[in-house]
Amino acid sequence: MAANYEEARGAMSRPDFTAKIALAYKECRETVMLLRLIRDANLLSASRLTGLLTEAEELRAILGSSLKTTRNPQSLQSSNP
């Protein structure tokens, strides 16, 4: 996820940025799913995974919001009085 986000920061254009943020978001969703599988299969204790899962879910929300804003920049203008 971090490498994909870093790639997005160096994007050459808005479409390039959007594509790279979308990839980071997808990777983050996959990470959340894999962490849940690891937890549910009892491969690691829930206490060891709680912080990682929380952080991954927070990153997913941030990346999802960034992707939404990037795809619809007018939403920023309409939310500011």
Secondary structure, DSSP 4 states (H G I P E B T S, - for coil): -HHHHHHHHT-SSHHHHHHHHHHHHHHHHHHHHHHHHHHHTTSS-HHHHHHHHHHHHHHHHHHHHHHHHHH-THHHHHH--
